[in-house]
């Protein structure tokens, strides 16, 4: 199934139209994503939000 991936975090199947390009919730695209993990857009957004929370707590 070309273009379809299974998220390594939650296990859901998603259509990866960007093929290893992820975009942050702000719309910034990240193209140098390591090939070691497949992550769905929902889990990636949760990860970005978690990073923001950690950065705020460390200020």
LINUR-V972641 format. One record per pair of residues at least 4 apart in sequence whose ideal C-beta (glycine too) atoms are under 6 Angstrom apart, sorted by the first residue. I is the first residue (numbers start at 1). J is the second residue. If there is no record, write none. Layout:
# LINUR-V972641
<<I & J> <I & J>>
This chain:
# LINUR-V972641
<<3 & 15> <3 & 16> <4 & 13> <4 & 15> <5 & 16> <5 & 38> <6 & 13> <7 & 12> <7 & 38> <7 & 39> <7 & 40> <7 & 43> <8 & 37> <8 & 38> <9 & 39> <9 & 43> <10 & 43> <12 & 40> <14 & 40> <20 & 33> <21 & 29> <21 & 31> <22 & 30> <22 & 33> <22 & 44> <23 & 29> <24 & 28> <24 & 48> <25 & 45> <25 & 48> <39 & 43> <39 & 44>>
